Amino acid sequence: MSVPLSQDNGSSMVNLAKPANEIEKEKELPDGQRPNFIKGIWHCSNCGCPEGIAIGRRKGPLGDKTQCGKCGKFWHRHRRSRPVVYNTDPEYHLGLPTEPNTATADQDEACDNW
């Protein structure tokens, strides 16, 4: 956008547009966070979990309801991003293994050995 310096001389203009490198800096998000809306669907800004799979939405470094429950709880406790791989594919998040209860697995093996 250009603005004339004076009303009398229209030939001298001042360029008020931002340089390209400043525009790129504005798009960068803190702590490796990513945008929440991708193709109109909400995703966690940290792990990429889509809205249909994410259990709840919590506050993160970008503000309210920007992270899924797990990432938001980690952020609340540690004030840093949860160390995960960012992936927006729903199949990826459905196929992640849940944390097994190792105590019951050990008890089952002990019972089998009797």
C-alpha positions in Angstrom: 0.0 0.0 0.0 1.4 3.4 -0.9 0.5 6.8 0.5 1.3 10.1 -1.0 3.7 12.3 1.1 1.7 15.4 0.4 -1.5 16.4 -1.3 0.4 18.7 -3.7 2.8 16.2 -5.2 1.2 12.9 -6.1 4.4 11.6 -7.6 6.3 11.0 -4.4 4.9 7.9 -2.6 5.8 6.1 0.6 5.6 2.3 0.6 3.8 1.1 3.8 3.6 -2.6 2.9 5.4 -5.0 5.2 8.5 -6.8 3.9 8.0 -10.5 3.1 10.3 -11.7 5.9 8.1 -9.9 8.5 5.0 -11.5 7.1 6.6 -14.9 7.5 7.6 -14.2 11.1 4.0 -13.3 11.9 2.9 -16.8 10.7 5.4 -18.6 13.0 3.8 -20.0 16.1 5.6 -20.5 19.4 7.1 -23.8 20.6 6.6 -25.6 17.3 2.8 -25.2 17.5 0.7 -25.4 14.3 -2.6 -23.8 13.3 -5.8 -25.3 14.8 -8.0 -25.3 11.7 -6.9 -27.3 8.7 -9.4 -27.5 5.9 -12.1 -26.3 8.2 -11.5 -29.1 10.8 -10.1 -28.4 14.3 -6.8 -30.2 15.2 -4.7 -30.1 18.3 -1.9 -27.5 17.7 0.7 -29.9 19.2 -0.1 -33.4 18.1 -2.5 -32.8 15.2 -5.3 -35.0 16.7 -8.6 -34.1 14.8 -11.7 -33.0 16.7 -13.6 -36.2 16.3 -10.9 -38.2 18.1 -9.6 -35.7 20.6 -11.0 -36.1 24.1 -11.7 -32.5 25.2 -10.0 -29.3 24.3 -7.6 -27.6 26.7 -5.7 -24.4 27.0 -2.2 -24.3 25.4 0.5 -21.8 24.5 -1.8 -20.3 21.8 -4.8 -19.8 24.1 -8.0 -21.5 25.1 -9.1 -24.7 23.3 -6.0 -25.0 21.2 -4.8 -28.4 22.3 -6.4 -31.8 22.9 -6.8 -33.1 26.5 -3.5 -35.0 26.7 -1.4 -32.2 25.2 -3.2 -29.5 27.2 -2.8 -31.4 30.5 0.9 -31.8 29.8 1.2 -28.1 29.0 -0.6 -27.2 32.2 1.7 -29.4 34.4 5.0 -28.7 32.7 4.6 -25.4 30.8 6.2 -27.0 27.7 4.8 -28.9 24.7 4.2 -32.6 25.0 6.9 -34.4 23.0 4.9 -36.1 20.2 5.0 -36.5 16.4 2.7 -34.1 14.7 0.3 -36.0 12.4 -3.2 -34.9 11.3 -4.3 -38.4 10.0 -7.2 -39.8 12.1 -6.0 -43.4 11.4 -2.6 -42.5 13.0 -4.3 -41.3 16.2 -6.7 -44.2 16.4 -3.9 -46.7 15.9 -1.7 -45.3 18.7 -1.1 -47.9 21.4 -2.6 -47.1 24.8 -0.4 -47.4 27.8 -0.9 -51.0 29.0 -1.2 -51.7 32.7 2.0 -53.7 33.3 1.0 -54.8 36.8 -2.0 -56.8 35.5 0.1 -58.4 32.8 2.7 -59.5 35.3 0.0 -60.9 37.5 -1.6 -62.9 34.6 1.8 -64.5 33.9 2.3 -65.4 37.5 -1.2 -67.0 37.6 -0.4 -69.0 34.5 2.8 -70.4 36.0 1.0 -71.9 39.0 
